Amino acid sequence: MERFTLTDGVTDTMRAAYDRDGFLVVEGLVLPDECRSLSARIDDLIAGYQAPDNPTVFGAHAADRYFLESGDDIRFFFEPDAVDKSGRPNRAIGTALNKIGHALHDLDPRFNAFFRSAAFRILAEGLDLNDPRLLQSMVIFKQPGIGAPVGMHQDASFLRTDPPSVTGFWIALEDATLDNGCLLAILGGHRGPLRKWFGRVDGDVLETRVLDEGGEAARPVPLEVPAGTLVVLHGLLPHASGPNRSQRSRRALTLHTIDGTLPYPEDNWLRRRADMPLRGFE
Ligand SMILES: O=C(O)CCC(=O)C(=O)O
């Protein structure tokens, strides 16, 4: 795995690595103090959140209104192993969450400032993203001991334009290693076809359709990175992440952009209110 910095902007070597591999690892993009300050903001959000008796568990959320209507809100999703048989949280909220999403970049001033800082704009311009619009942002937790794996997927299955244009920006707020569930990626896999379609049928019903039966011939490579690293992920790159079996937390942030000049079909799972149009990096 090649590692770069943004010291000289996006160089030809970086562009070539992104085109070849389907991802770009940029170390030291977020300084340690800023990682701590972003984590502190996450803790504030958690402190201000009143968990219901039966919170929404990530992965069991199909047709759940709380999930379906989270595209223009800030909502909280739980780890499967953090609720008991009756669906009640079995531990403190701060160690029970799987995700917070999906409009932090527009609704929370701290995350708005972070995701619209110069580094993201420089990367988007340097990688020639056309009219990038900020569509989705998340805090992704891998809680010590119970952090669930994320299966192999392409982001273009979940945030669809025609043709695919989604780009992911994934930021490690804590060291990510094989032990605590780092990203895993198929080198060069973005040159393959879109494998799955995920979206709405009949309005509120979510469905996955297989578009291409081909499996992954190649083994994924682990992207073990220190806190403060940003990984840009091509929307067609198959990637996953492992479970967290360690006692070390692994927090990350993600941002997904799409090309604002392309149609965004109504049957995408993620919807936004008409009075919250997608904005760029500005
Ligand atoms: O952070 C993770 O564990 C997985 C993130 C991911 O796959 C994504 O954002 O598409």
The ligand as a MOL file (V3000), in Angstrom:
LIG
                    3D

  0  0  0     0  0            999 V3000
M  V30 BEGIN CTAB
M  V30 COUNTS 10 9 0 0 0
M  V30 BEGIN ATOM
M  V30 1 O -15.3940 2.4450 8.4420 0
M  V30 2 C -15.7090 1.3110 8.1040 0
M  V30 3 O -15.5630 0.3720 8.8570 0
M  V30 4 C -16.3120 1.0290 6.7570 0
M  V30 5 C -16.5800 2.2640 5.9610 0
M  V30 6 C -17.1380 1.9870 4.6050 0
M  V30 7 O -17.0950 0.9200 4.0970 0
M  V30 8 C -17.7490 3.0770 3.8380 0
M  V30 9 O -17.8080 4.2080 4.3250 0
M  V30 10 O -18.2040 2.8180 2.7120 0
M  V30 END ATOM
M  V30 BEGIN BOND
M  V30 1 2 1 2
M  V30 2 1 2 3
M  V30 3 1 2 4
M  V30 4 1 4 5
M  V30 5 1 5 6
M  V30 6 2 6 7
M  V30 7 1 6 8
M  V30 8 2 8 9
M  V30 9 1 8 10
M  V30 END BOND
M  V30 END CTAB
M  END
